[in-house]
Amino acid sequence: MALKELENFRKKYPQYGDMNDRELALKLAKKYPDAYGYLAKKVAGKKKAWTISTPEELVKSGFSPISAGLIATGQQLSSPLWKYGNILLGGLPNKALQAMGYEAPEAKIRIATPFGEKDITPITDTVAGVGGFIRGVPMKIGGRIASKIPGGRTLLSGAGLGVLKGATQLGLAAGLTTPLEESFQNWKARAMRATGAGAFGAITGGISGIASHFSKLLSEPVQLKTAEQVRSGFRGLKDRLTNWFGKKIIQYQKAHPTKRIDLTKQMKTFEEGLEDKAKFRTLLRVSPRLRKAKLKVAAGQDLTLKETQDLINQLKNTILENQLAGFKVRPSVGEVRNFINSLQKQKHLTFPQMKYTDKVYGEMETYSKSVEEYMKYGKTAKGLKTMFSNPEQTKALRTILPKEVFQQAQQLVKAQKMSKQAVRVIDYLIRYGILYKVAQNLLKNVHIGGGYEIERGE
């Protein structure tokens, strides 16, 4: 731990920020014995467990700039790494060094910014301390004990039991951690520290309990349940949709029992529009309903609404199922679609009410196809994320799933995306922060101009 007097001196004279406590204390005691002479005694009994040098000091010792940069980076990173490991093990490593008459050295971590060189030691110390505490043995012991407390099934009980779990885990972890300046047997200080941490843990535990309630919804069993709900809703939707459409056709035909659809012009235009008559014969071979319609038209008979709709559906399936692929001479998909469109127009002209019915049926059919895509991998979180990233598939889920299931899934997918981005940002900060520090130390002693020269500090 830095002496308070030295911290105040560094604030007043920041140019001494890179000098370690022992070196600075001895120099001040030597130059100003009346004011700082007592500092020599404070640091005299403390020996550094290992050395942390600057690149300049290593270059003076005979190292090359590159070697000096690499060694200095490793030594400087040893300070936050030691702090991380010390907290990870509940402060015991520092107590062990103290018992042997040593102390861990501290490094000043600086980075270059557009606003000049900045000291980020407080930040690295905080990250090391918080990270070590969260991942540490005391926290794991507290977590093991807190895990015995059952979780709640409802949002309210989850929050309440989360408060209890958080207070237990964080309180025990703080009580089991020993600061360097504190005696190991200071039970009063441990109790006070555990109480304060427990209060904070109660808040975070309550929040965690609420978050846990929602995160459980993305567990494997719930994902399977959600997928089954999608499947059930999909099957029910298709059945309802087919029945509804069939009933509409019967209803419209009953309202006009003698009305028929004349397809003479459409059949003739399609057949004559094909350059090769063999194309039409191929389509006749794969579509029994087209053969039947051709015979009726040839006999001067018109088709009922149901017969026309059945013909349209079969022609659509011919395209979707690629039934024409095995024929060398065949009409193109575009030609068949144009034929279907002409049949639809004639159907709507004869039965105008079918235009709206077809529109509704088409929209619902789009939803059905979207769900079919989801069902290929619907048991996984990836499937849900894919669905919510597609507007049409999101509409499909909104239509098919129960309202509360849809809302829960939507919230969880958003939370999952946010957590993924947060982890990615932390990963980038750690990786590129370390790489930048290495590069900074490597180049610190190299001046780049017309060539390069080594600058040795004094």
C-alpha positions as CSV (number, residue, x, y, z in Angstrom):
1,M,0.0,0.0,0.0
2,A,1.4,3.5,-0.9
3,L,2.1,5.8,2.1
4,K,-0.3,8.7,2.4
5,E,2.6,11.2,2.5
6,L,4.0,9.8,-0.8
7,E,0.6,9.9,-2.5
8,N,0.2,13.6,-1.5
9,F,3.7,14.3,-2.8
10,R,3.0,12.7,-6.1
11,K,-0.2,14.7,-6.5
12,K,1.8,17.9,-6.0
13,Y,4.7,16.7,-8.2
14,P,3.4,14.3,-10.8
15,Q,6.8,13.9,-12.5
16,Y,7.7,11.5,-9.7
17,G,4.7,9.3,-10.4
18,D,6.8,6.5,-12.0
19,M,9.1,6.2,-8.9
20,N,8.3,3.4,-6.5
21,D,7.6,4.1,-2.8
22,R,10.9,2.9,-1.5
23,E,13.0,4.8,-3.9
24,L,11.0,8.0,-3.5
25,A,10.9,7.8,0.3
26,L,14.7,7.3,0.6
27,K,15.4,10.2,-1.8
28,L,13.1,12.5,0.1
29,A,14.5,11.4,3.5
30,K,18.1,12.0,2.2
31,K,17.4,15.4,0.6
32,Y,14.9,16.7,3.3
33,P,15.8,14.9,6.5
34,D,13.9,17.3,8.7
35,A,10.6,17.0,6.8
36,Y,10.8,13.4,5.5
37,G,13.5,11.7,7.5
38,Y,10.9,9.4,9.2
39,L,9.9,7.9,5.8
40,A,13.1,5.9,5.6
41,K,12.2,4.0,8.7
42,K,8.7,3.3,7.3
43,V,10.0,1.7,4.2
44,A,13.2,0.3,5.6
45,G,11.6,-2.9,6.8
46,K,9.7,-3.6,3.6
47,K,11.5,-5.5,0.8
48,K,10.0,-5.9,-2.6
49,A,9.2,-9.5,-3.5
50,W,10.2,-8.9,-7.1
51,T,11.4,-6.0,-9.2
52,I,9.4,-3.8,-11.6
53,S,11.5,-1.7,-14.0
54,T,10.8,0.8,-16.7
55,P,12.0,0.2,-20.2
56,E,14.5,3.0,-19.8
57,E,16.0,1.3,-16.7
58,L,16.3,-2.0,-18.5
59,V,18.0,-0.4,-21.5
60,K,20.5,1.2,-19.1
61,S,21.2,-2.3,-17.7
62,G,22.1,-3.5,-21.2
63,F,18.9,-4.9,-22.6
64,S,17.9,-4.2,-26.2
65,P,14.9,-1.9,-26.7
66,I,12.7,-4.8,-27.8
67,S,13.7,-7.0,-25.0
68,A,13.4,-4.1,-22.5
69,G,9.9,-3.4,-23.8
70,L,8.8,-7.0,-23.5
71,I,10.3,-7.5,-20.0
72,A,8.9,-4.2,-18.7
73,T,5.5,-5.0,-20.0
74,G,5.5,-8.4,-18.2
75,Q,6.8,-6.8,-15.0
76,Q,4.2,-4.0,-15.1
77,L,1.4,-6.4,-15.7
78,S,2.6,-8.5,-12.8
79,S,1.3,-5.8,-10.4
80,P,-2.5,-6.0,-11.4
81,L,-2.2,-9.7,-11.9
82,W,-0.8,-10.2,-8.3
83,K,-3.6,-8.0,-7.0
84,Y,-6.1,-10.1,-8.9
85,G,-4.6,-13.3,-7.5
86,N,-4.3,-11.9,-4.0
87,I,-8.0,-11.0,-3.9
88,L,-8.9,-14.3,-5.6
89,L,-7.4,-16.1,-2.6
90,G,-9.0,-13.9,0.0
91,G,-5.9,-11.7,0.7
92,L,-3.8,-14.6,2.0
93,P,-0.9,-14.1,-0.5
94,N,-0.2,-10.6,0.7
95,K,-0.5,-11.7,4.4
96,A,2.1,-14.5,3.6
97,L,4.5,-11.9,2.0
98,Q,4.0,-9.6,5.0
99,A,4.9,-12.4,7.4
100,M,8.1,-13.0,5.5
101,G,9.0,-9.3,5.6
102,Y,8.2,-8.6,1.9
103,E,5.6,-6.7,0.1
104,A,4.3,-6.8,-3.5
105,P,5.7,-4.0,-5.7
106,E,3.2,-1.7,-7.5
107,A,3.5,-0.5,-11.0
108,K,2.1,2.7,-12.6
109,I,0.2,1.7,-15.7
110,R,0.1,4.5,-18.2
111,I,-1.4,4.7,-21.7
112,A,-1.2,7.3,-24.5
113,T,-4.4,9.1,-25.4
114,P,-5.2,12.0,-27.8
115,F,-5.1,14.2,-24.6
116,G,-1.7,13.0,-23.5
117,E,-0.4,10.2,-21.4
118,K,-2.8,9.1,-18.7
119,D,-2.4,7.1,-15.6
120,I,-4.9,4.2,-15.6
121,T,-3.5,2.5,-12.5
122,P,-6.6,3.1,-10.4
123,I,-8.7,1.6,-13.2
124,T,-6.5,-1.5,-13.5
125,D,-6.4,-1.9,-9.7
126,T,-10.2,-1.7,-9.6
127,V,-10.6,-4.2,-12.4
128,A,-8.1,-6.6,-10.7
129,G,-9.8,-6.2,-7.3
130,V,-13.4,-6.5,-8.5
131,G,-12.5,-9.4,-10.9
132,G,-10.5,-11.3,-8.2
133,F,-13.3,-10.8,-5.7
134,I,-16.0,-12.0,-8.0
135,R,-14.1,-15.0,-9.2
136,G,-12.4,-15.6,-5.9
137,V,-12.4,-18.5,-3.5
138,P,-14.4,-16.6,-0.8
139,M,-17.0,-15.8,-3.3
140,K,-17.2,-19.4,-4.4
141,I,-17.6,-20.6,-0.8
142,G,-20.3,-18.0,-0.2
143,G,-21.9,-19.1,-3.5
144,R,-21.9,-22.7,-2.5
145,I,-23.7,-21.9,0.8
146,A,-26.1,-19.5,-0.9
147,S,-26.9,-22.2,-3.5
148,K,-28.7,-24.2,-0.8
149,I,-31.3,-21.5,-0.7
150,P,-34.1,-22.6,-3.1
151,G,-35.2,-20.3,-6.0
152,G,-38.6,-18.8,-6.4
153,R,-41.1,-19.8,-9.0
154,T,-42.8,-16.5,-9.3
155,L,-41.3,-13.1,-10.1
156,L,-41.9,-11.9,-6.5
157,S,-40.5,-14.9,-4.7
158,G,-37.6,-15.0,-7.1
159,A,-36.7,-11.4,-6.1
160,G,-37.1,-12.1,-2.4
161,L,-35.0,-15.2,-2.3
162,G,-32.5,-13.5,-4.6
163,V,-32.1,-10.8,-1.8
164,L,-31.4,-13.6,0.7
165,K,-28.9,-15.3,-1.6
166,G,-27.1,-12.1,-2.6
167,A,-26.7,-11.0,1.0
168,T,-25.4,-14.5,2.1
169,Q,-22.9,-14.9,-0.7
170,L,-21.5,-11.3,-0.7
171,G,-21.5,-11.1,3.1
172,L,-19.6,-14.3,3.5
173,A,-17.2,-13.5,0.7
174,A,-16.3,-10.1,2.2
175,G,-16.0,-11.6,5.7
176,L,-13.6,-14.3,4.5
177,T,-11.3,-11.7,2.7
178,T,-8.5,-10.3,4.7
179,P,-7.1,-6.8,3.8
180,L,-3.3,-6.3,4.1
181,E,-3.6,-3.7,6.8
182,E,-6.0,-5.7,8.9
183,S,-5.1,-8.4,11.5
184,F,-6.2,-11.9,10.6
185,Q,-7.9,-12.2,14.0
186,N,-9.9,-9.0,13.8
187,W,-13.3,-10.5,13.9
188,K,-15.1,-7.3,14.6
189,A,-13.8,-5.8,11.4
190,R,-14.7,-8.9,9.5
191,A,-18.3,-8.7,10.9
192,M,-18.7,-5.1,10.0
193,R,-17.3,-5.7,6.5
194,A,-19.6,-8.7,6.0
195,T,-22.6,-6.6,7.1
196,G,-21.9,-3.8,4.7
197,A,-21.3,-6.2,1.8
198,G,-24.4,-8.2,2.7
199,A,-26.5,-5.0,2.4
200,F,-25.1,-4.4,-1.1
201,G,-25.5,-8.1,-1.9
202,A,-29.2,-7.9,-0.9
203,I,-29.7,-5.3,-3.6
204,T,-27.8,-7.0,-6.3
205,G,-29.3,-10.4,-5.3
206,G,-32.8,-9.0,-5.7
207,I,-32.0,-7.7,-9.2
208,S,-30.3,-11.0,-9.9
209,G,-33.4,-12.9,-8.8
210,I,-35.6,-10.9,-11.2
211,A,-33.1,-11.5,-14.0
212,S,-32.9,-15.2,-13.1
213,H,-36.7,-15.5,-13.4
214,F,-36.5,-14.5,-17.0
215,S,-33.3,-16.3,-17.8
216,K,-34.9,-19.6,-16.8
217,L,-37.2,-19.1,-19.7
218,L,-34.2,-19.7,-22.0
219,S,-33.2,-22.9,-20.4
220,E,-33.3,-26.1,-22.4
221,P,-36.6,-27.4,-21.0
222,V,-38.4,-24.1,-21.6
223,Q,-37.0,-23.8,-25.0
224,L,-38.4,-27.2,-25.8
225,K,-41.7,-26.2,-24.3
226,T,-41.7,-23.0,-26.4
227,A,-40.8,-25.0,-29.5
228,E,-43.7,-27.4,-28.9
229,Q,-46.1,-24.4,-28.4
230,V,-44.9,-23.1,-31.8
231,R,-45.5,-26.5,-33.3
232,S,-48.9,-26.9,-31.7
233,G,-49.9,-23.4,-32.7
234,F,-48.6,-24.0,-36.3
235,R,-50.6,-27.2,-36.6
236,G,-53.7,-25.6,-35.2
237,L,-53.3,-22.6,-37.5
238,K,-52.9,-24.6,-40.6
239,D,-56.0,-26.7,-39.7
240,R,-58.1,-23.6,-38.9
241,L,-56.9,-21.8,-42.0
242,T,-57.7,-24.7,-44.3
243,N,-61.1,-25.3,-42.7
244,W,-61.9,-21.5,-42.9
245,F,-60.9,-21.2,-46.5
246,G,-62.9,-24.4,-47.5
247,K,-66.0,-23.1,-45.7
248,K,-65.8,-19.8,-47.5
249,I,-65.7,-21.5,-50.9
250,I,-68.8,-23.6,-50.0
251,Q,-70.5,-20.6,-48.6
252,Y,-70.0,-18.5,-51.7
253,Q,-71.0,-21.3,-54.0
254,K,-74.2,-22.0,-52.0
255,A,-75.1,-18.3,-52.2
256,H,-75.0,-18.6,-56.0
257,P,-75.6,-22.3,-56.8
258,T,-75.8,-21.9,-60.6
259,K,-72.8,-19.6,-61.0
260,R,-69.8,-21.1,-62.7
261,I,-66.4,-19.9,-63.8
262,D,-65.7,-19.8,-67.6
263,L,-62.0,-20.7,-68.2
264,T,-62.2,-21.1,-71.9
265,K,-60.2,-18.0,-72.8
266,Q,-57.6,-18.6,-70.1
267,M,-57.0,-22.2,-71.2
268,K,-56.8,-21.2,-74.8
269,T,-54.5,-18.2,-74.3
270,F,-52.1,-20.3,-72.1
271,E,-51.9,-23.2,-74.5
272,E,-51.4,-21.0,-77.6
273,G,-48.9,-18.8,-75.8
274,L,-46.5,-21.7,-75.3
275,E,-43.9,-21.9,-78.1
276,D,-43.7,-25.6,-77.9
277,K,-47.0,-27.5,-77.5
278,A,-45.1,-30.3,-75.8
279,K,-44.9,-28.0,-72.8
280,F,-48.6,-28.0,-72.3
281,R,-48.8,-31.8,-72.7
282,T,-46.1,-32.1,-69.9
283,L,-48.2,-29.9,-67.6
284,L,-51.2,-32.0,-68.4
285,R,-49.3,-35.2,-67.4
286,V,-48.4,-33.9,-63.9
287,S,-51.8,-32.2,-63.2
288,P,-54.9,-34.4,-63.2
289,R,-57.1,-31.4,-62.4
290,L,-55.8,-29.6,-65.4
291,R,-56.7,-32.6,-67.6
292,K,-60.2,-32.6,-66.1
293,A,-60.6,-28.9,-66.6
294,K,-59.5,-29.2,-70.2
295,L,-62.1,-31.9,-70.9
296,K,-64.9,-29.8,-69.3
297,V,-63.9,-26.7,-71.3
298,A,-63.8,-28.7,-74.5
299,A,-67.3,-30.0,-73.7
300,G,-68.5,-26.4,-73.3
301,Q,-68.8,-26.7,-69.5
302,D,-67.7,-24.2,-66.9
303,L,-66.1,-25.0,-63.5
304,T,-67.5,-24.6,-60.0
305,L,-65.6,-22.4,-57.6
306,K,-64.2,-25.5,-55.8
307,E,-63.0,-27.1,-59.0
308,T,-61.3,-23.8,-60.0
309,Q,-59.6,-23.5,-56.6
310,D,-58.5,-27.1,-56.6
311,L,-56.9,-26.5,-60.1
312,I,-55.1,-23.4,-58.8
313,N,-53.8,-25.3,-55.7
314,Q,-52.5,-28.2,-57.8
315,L,-50.7,-25.9,-60.2
316,K,-49.1,-24.1,-57.2
317,N,-47.9,-27.4,-55.8
318,T,-46.5,-28.3,-59.2
319,I,-44.1,-25.3,-58.9
320,L,-43.4,-25.7,-55.2
321,E,-42.6,-29.4,-55.4
322,N,-40.7,-29.0,-58.6
323,Q,-42.7,-31.8,-60.3
324,L,-41.7,-30.7,-63.8
325,A,-38.0,-31.1,-63.2
326,G,-37.9,-34.7,-64.6
327,F,-39.2,-33.5,-68.1
328,K,-36.9,-32.3,-70.8
329,V,-39.5,-30.2,-72.4
330,R,-41.6,-28.3,-69.8
331,P,-43.1,-24.9,-69.2
332,S,-41.1,-22.4,-67.1
333,V,-42.1,-21.5,-63.6
334,G,-42.9,-18.0,-64.8
335,E,-45.3,-19.3,-67.5
336,V,-47.1,-21.5,-65.0
337,R,-47.4,-18.6,-62.6
338,N,-48.8,-16.3,-65.3
339,F,-51.4,-19.1,-66.0
340,I,-52.3,-19.3,-62.3
341,N,-52.7,-15.5,-62.1
342,S,-55.1,-15.5,-65.1
343,L,-57.2,-18.2,-63.4
344,Q,-57.2,-16.1,-60.2
345,K,-58.4,-13.0,-62.0
346,Q,-61.2,-14.9,-63.7
347,K,-62.2,-16.4,-60.3
348,H,-62.3,-13.0,-58.7
349,L,-64.3,-11.6,-61.6
350,T,-67.0,-14.3,-61.2
351,F,-66.8,-14.4,-57.3
352,P,-65.6,-10.9,-56.2
353,Q,-65.8,-11.8,-52.5
354,M,-63.0,-14.4,-53.1
355,K,-60.5,-11.5,-53.7
356,Y,-60.5,-10.5,-50.0
357,T,-60.5,-14.2,-48.9
358,D,-57.5,-15.0,-51.0
359,K,-55.6,-12.0,-49.6
360,V,-56.2,-13.0,-46.0
361,Y,-55.4,-16.6,-46.8
362,G,-52.1,-15.5,-48.6
363,E,-51.0,-13.5,-45.6
364,M,-51.6,-16.4,-43.2
365,E,-49.9,-18.8,-45.5
366,T,-46.8,-16.5,-45.4
367,Y,-46.9,-16.8,-41.6
368,S,-47.1,-20.6,-41.9
369,K,-44.1,-20.8,-44.2
370,S,-42.1,-18.6,-41.7
371,V,-42.9,-21.0,-38.9
372,E,-41.9,-24.0,-41.1
373,E,-38.5,-22.3,-41.5
374,Y,-38.2,-21.9,-37.7
375,M,-39.2,-25.5,-37.0
376,K,-36.0,-26.7,-38.8
377,Y,-34.1,-25.6,-35.7
378,G,-36.9,-24.4,-33.4
379,K,-35.5,-26.1,-30.3
380,T,-32.6,-23.7,-30.0
381,A,-32.1,-20.1,-28.9
382,K,-30.6,-19.5,-32.4
383,G,-34.0,-20.3,-33.9
384,L,-35.8,-17.7,-31.8
385,K,-33.1,-15.1,-32.5
386,T,-33.4,-15.8,-36.2
387,M,-37.2,-15.5,-36.1
388,F,-37.1,-12.1,-34.3
389,S,-34.5,-10.7,-36.7
390,N,-37.0,-11.3,-39.6
391,P,-40.1,-9.0,-39.7
392,E,-42.3,-11.6,-41.4
393,Q,-41.3,-14.4,-39.0
394,T,-41.8,-12.1,-36.1
395,K,-45.4,-11.5,-37.3
396,A,-45.8,-15.3,-37.6
397,L,-44.7,-15.8,-34.0
398,R,-46.9,-13.0,-32.8
399,T,-49.9,-14.6,-34.6
400,I,-49.3,-18.1,-33.5
401,L,-47.8,-18.0,-30.0
402,P,-49.8,-17.0,-26.9
403,K,-49.3,-13.4,-26.1
404,E,-47.4,-13.9,-22.8
405,V,-45.1,-16.5,-24.4
406,F,-44.3,-14.2,-27.3
407,Q,-43.5,-11.2,-25.0
408,Q,-41.2,-13.3,-22.8
409,A,-39.4,-14.7,-25.8
410,Q,-39.0,-11.3,-27.3
411,Q,-37.6,-9.8,-24.1
412,L,-35.2,-12.7,-23.7
413,V,-33.8,-12.5,-27.2
414,K,-33.1,-8.8,-26.7
415,A,-31.4,-9.4,-23.4
416,Q,-29.3,-12.2,-25.0
417,K,-28.2,-9.8,-27.7
418,M,-27.3,-7.1,-25.2
419,S,-25.3,-9.5,-23.0
420,K,-23.4,-10.8,-26.0
421,Q,-22.4,-7.3,-27.1
422,A,-21.3,-6.5,-23.5
423,V,-19.0,-9.5,-23.4
424,R,-17.6,-8.6,-26.8
425,V,-16.7,-5.1,-25.6
426,I,-15.0,-6.4,-22.5
427,D,-13.1,-8.9,-24.6
428,Y,-11.9,-6.2,-27.0
429,L,-10.8,-3.9,-24.1
430,I,-8.8,-6.6,-22.4
431,R,-7.1,-8.0,-25.5
432,Y,-6.4,-4.8,-27.3
433,G,-5.5,-2.9,-24.1
434,I,-2.7,-5.4,-23.4
435,L,-1.5,-5.4,-26.9
436,Y,-1.3,-1.6,-26.9
437,K,0.7,-1.6,-23.7
438,V,3.2,-4.1,-25.2
439,A,3.5,-2.0,-28.4
440,Q,3.9,1.1,-26.3
441,N,6.8,-0.3,-24.3
442,L,8.4,-1.8,-27.4
443,L,8.5,1.6,-29.1
444,K,9.2,3.7,-26.1
445,N,13.0,3.6,-26.7
446,V,12.9,3.7,-30.5
447,H,12.8,7.1,-32.3
448,I,11.5,6.8,-35.8
449,G,12.8,9.4,-38.3
450,G,14.8,9.0,-41.5
451,G,16.1,5.8,-39.9
452,Y,16.0,5.0,-36.2
453,E,18.2,5.6,-33.2
454,I,18.1,4.4,-29.6
455,E,17.4,7.1,-27.0
456,R,18.8,6.2,-23.6
457,G,17.1,7.9,-20.7
458,E,19.1,9.2,-17.8
